Amino acid sequence: MEDIASEERFDKIDAQLERISTALIKGFDRIDKTLETKADSADLQTALGLLDKLAKRQEISDDERLVMGYQLTRLHEWVEAAAKRIDLKFVH
C-alpha cells in the first residue's frame, strides 16, 4: 500500500507542477506581448524630436508676437504724435 500512496502523491505533485508550469508560461507570454507594444528608444527619440520642434515653433511664435507688439506700440505712439502735430484729438 505504501507504493500506491507514494505513486498517487507523486501524481498529485506532478499535476501541481504542471499547473504551475502552465501558469508561468502564460504569464511570460503576457509579458512578451506587453513588451512588444512598449516604445523602444527610437520611438522615444522621435517623440523627443517632435517635442523639440514644437517648442522651437512656439518660441518663434512668441518672439514674433513680441516684435509685433513693439511695432504696434511704436505705431500707436507715432499716430498719437501725428495727431498732436495736426491738432487732432486722438481717442483710444
Buried (B, 14 or more C-beta within 10 A) or exposed (E): EEEEEEEEEEEEEEEEEEEEEEEEEEEEEEEEEEEEEEEEEEEEEEEEEEEEEEEEEEEEEEEEEEEEEEEEEEEEEEEEEEEEEEEEEEEE
